[in-house]
Amino acid sequence: MRRSFIREILEHTSSDTISFAGGLPDVSLFPHKELQTATHNALENAESLQYGTSTGYTPLKEQIAEHYSERGFPTAPENILITSGSQQGLDIICRYHCGASITIEKPSYLGALNVFRLNSMETTSIPLTENGIKLEAFKQSIAKSKLAYLIPDFQNPSGRCYTDKTRENIAKMLEDSQTLLIEDAPYSELYFDAPHKSISQILPKQSYHLGSFSKVLSPALRVGWIRADVELIKPLIAYKEAMDLHTSGITQRIVSEYLKDSESFEKHLQILRVVYQEKMHYFCKQLELHLPDFEYIEPKGGMFIYGKFNGVDSRALVQECLKNGVVFVPGVEFGGGNDEIRFNFTHSSFDEITEGLKRIKSVIDLTKS
Ligand SMILES: Cc1ncc(COP(=O)(O)O)c(C=O)c1O
């Protein structure tokens, strides 16, 4: 069992290292004041300090269900299982389906790869194209898989977003093969142009839709959820109970209090979309200026720019970069090519983006000379 490169890196970087590694939000954009008020309100009632139910705090489940329904995906609170981040949601589903075969994207989210390994799942990786997963190969693979794991919105690590047509094709293929879908969607609200219909919405009885407040509110809260048909949710509850009894009642109430002002949340989401798009454009401009050999596709949302330096061993490069105070994640960590790299563009300030890319350039120049 290998540890996550990112989590290890986070432990070993010094405070002056510029990190393009983790999928971290911009600290300056956390709704700090509003969450302070929500925390105060949540603690008004001593009940907040009591044990809670394993499926989650009912008012929060109602708020999440309403959010889905408003977006045209009819959902009841019984369709929601609150989890300690969407990472736990994925782990619960995979413990239940322990040892099952699963079709995944190539490259894919590192934290998911580890969950599949720990649960002895047999993975088949299908490459991504600009529009989403390769459809013919996907169809052949799901004929032999019990599950499929996809991140259609601004995928981690590739930043790709599935077109609506691809989503419809995938739903049809999954329906025909009766393969269960795990749709991981922590970045779905971080679109720069327009939101996309989830695949789960087309396949509500055959899918687990994973959601999270980590990327849109705060990852420290550790509040995520699984949205699924009631019959799919039921057997998962015993796993949730065995893992941690329930997700922190305090943080669930903080989120619930915060969401009571739905206009303020919408405004916050809008700010994230605008600032993250600005940062993405800035990052791309700086890449062209300092690292013009880096080949990539501009993302339309999310947190990552993925691409490659042709023929460069990105694992060796990151070790040298670390010594020079800048870090990113090599694509091989996600099952990608040796010369591929994932950059996070949301966490660093504009100045840090420039300085970090200059540091990478100086390392590359040194290796060339
Ligand atoms: C695709 C994907 N799924 C799940 C997670 C885990 O998020 P959470 O903080 O909700 O556990 C991440 C975090 O980076 C992610 O990128």
The ligand as a Gaussian input file, in Angstrom:
#p B3LYP/6-31G(d) Opt

LIG

0 1
 C      -12.169000      13.685000      -7.447000
 C      -12.113000      13.819000      -5.966000
 N      -12.923000      13.076000      -5.217000
 C      -12.915000      13.172000      -3.881000
 C      -12.074000      14.045000      -3.224000
 C      -12.100000      14.097000      -1.735000
 O      -12.724000      15.250000      -1.285000
 P      -13.318000      15.435000       0.167000
 O      -12.541000      16.532000       0.791000
 O      -14.755000      15.753000      -0.022000
 O      -13.146000      14.135000       0.909000
 C      -11.203000      14.846000      -3.966000
 C      -10.258000      15.750000      -3.293000
 O       -9.364000      16.318000      -3.843000
 C      -11.227000      14.737000      -5.376000
 O      -10.433000      15.468000      -6.159000

